[in-house]
Amino acid sequence: MAYDDQNIFAKILRGDIPCTKLYEDEFALAFPDINPQRQIHILVIPKGPYLSLEDFGANASTEEITGFYRAVSKIVQENGLSENGFRAIANTGDHGGQEVPHFHVHLLGGEPAGKMVS
Ligand code: AMP
């Protein structure tokens, strides 16, 4: 599957659709999920055009991968998720329930995440 630059997160990255920026650097952007599933629900996306966690790990540069995961840790710390913990989810493909075909990590916290799979 080819990357579709009309996906909603690509539009957010281009500034065509607004978001509330919680964090931004050269490699990553973070913003609240529009439909939060827990008290804190943050999406972290890489700046590059990667479809999924699988695509990112296989095809992104070492610099992009390091930069992205360093950003994830900063976002965790800056949003108070370190002390009580959080859940990180990367839905991938049809069986993973991925709706937006641009790699993203959900960070869920502020309350217990509950069972891993319902
Ligand atoms: P996934 O099912 O993992 O692809 O999740 C996509 C997520 O993007 C969902 O949790 C949506 O609520 C969220 N979402 C869709 N559009 C927006 C938007 N414009 N701003 C913030 N979050 C969004």
Residues whose N, C-alpha, C, O or C-beta is under 5 A from the ligand:
A	BS01	AMP	I8 P32 D33 I34 N35 N91 G97 Q98 E99 V100
